[in-house]
Amino acid sequence: MALPLKIVKKKDPRDLTKPEKYYVATKATGEVNFEDLARITSEQCTASVADCYLVLLALEHNIKDALSFGKIVRFGFLGSFQISISSYGEDSKEALGVNSVKQRRILFRPDKRVKTFLKKLTFNKQGFKD
């Protein structure tokens, strides 16, 4: 299956006086939510939709819990999740504290099998106007 592409016109945010350029971007074809994942998973095994939903819900809770304790969460062959922060620089160690944190994010590092999947991904020009 090929991933659909679209054409987008953008300005350079670093120099708004430059003319807009055209870029290729991926085109979303919909979304899969939590309930969809539970239903799809239940169709692939003997567990009920409710069972799958509860397992996914527990998994979500356990991942957030582990991340909140500073642990790296290795999620099978998908990859790993880890908390990362950015902070303000201070002139001394003593000036640093919890208020020095300015940004929080979750890093996702794909497993090598996911990276291989990305390299093999094909595209189509479904949204292009010729």
Summary of the structure (lengths in Angstrom):
residues: 130
radius of gyration: 21.1
end to end distance: 21.9
largest distance: 61.7
contacts: 249
relative contact order: 0.17
helix: 35%
strand: 31%
